């Protein structure tokens, strides 16, 4: 049986996973999961020198 504390600790130590990152229709689509919920996704596009070209928060699409 998991207590609320145990559940929170397991969420803290479990790293979210990116399953796919695809550029499509002028958007960057990211499919990610976590053991509880993905609350936000931040995308940063870098050039070859590591300089930031663009950065922004993602928005949730329909479905999971």
C-alpha positions as CSV (number, residue, x, y, z in Angstrom):
1,X,0.0,0.0,0.0
2,X,1.4,3.4,-1.0
3,X,0.9,6.3,1.3
4,X,0.6,9.9,-0.1
5,X,4.1,10.5,1.2
6,X,5.6,7.4,-0.6
7,X,3.7,8.4,-3.8
8,X,5.1,11.9,-3.7
9,X,8.7,10.7,-3.1
10,X,8.5,8.2,-6.0
11,X,7.2,11.0,-8.2
12,X,10.1,13.2,-7.1
13,X,12.7,10.6,-8.0
14,X,11.1,9.4,-11.3
15,X,12.4,11.4,-14.3
16,X,9.8,12.2,-17.0
17,X,10.5,10.5,-20.3
18,X,10.4,12.0,-23.8
19,X,9.0,9.4,-26.2
20,X,9.2,11.5,-29.4
21,X,10.1,14.9,-30.6
22,X,8.9,15.8,-34.1
23,X,8.7,19.0,-36.1
24,X,5.4,19.0,-37.9
25,X,3.2,21.7,-39.5
26,X,5.4,24.5,-38.1
27,X,5.1,23.0,-34.5
28,X,7.5,20.9,-32.4
29,X,5.4,18.0,-31.0
30,X,6.7,16.3,-27.9
31,X,5.2,13.1,-26.5
32,X,6.2,12.8,-22.9
33,X,5.1,10.8,-19.8
34,X,5.7,10.6,-16.1
35,X,4.6,8.2,-13.4
36,X,2.0,10.8,-12.3
37,X,1.4,13.5,-14.8
38,X,3.4,15.8,-17.1
39,X,2.5,19.3,-16.0
40,X,4.5,21.3,-18.5
41,X,7.0,20.9,-21.3
42,X,9.6,23.6,-22.2
43,X,11.3,23.4,-25.6
44,X,14.6,25.1,-26.3
45,X,16.1,25.2,-29.9
46,X,19.8,25.6,-30.0
47,X,22.2,26.3,-32.9
48,X,25.5,24.4,-33.5
49,X,27.3,26.7,-31.0
50,X,24.8,26.1,-28.2
51,X,23.2,29.5,-28.6
52,X,19.4,29.7,-28.0
53,X,17.5,30.3,-31.2
54,X,14.1,29.9,-29.7
55,X,12.5,28.8,-26.4
56,X,9.0,28.4,-25.1
57,X,6.4,26.6,-23.1
58,X,4.4,23.8,-24.7
59,X,0.6,23.6,-24.8
60,X,-1.3,20.4,-24.2
61,X,-3.2,19.0,-27.3
62,X,-6.3,17.0,-27.3
63,X,-6.0,13.5,-25.9
64,X,-3.4,12.1,-23.5
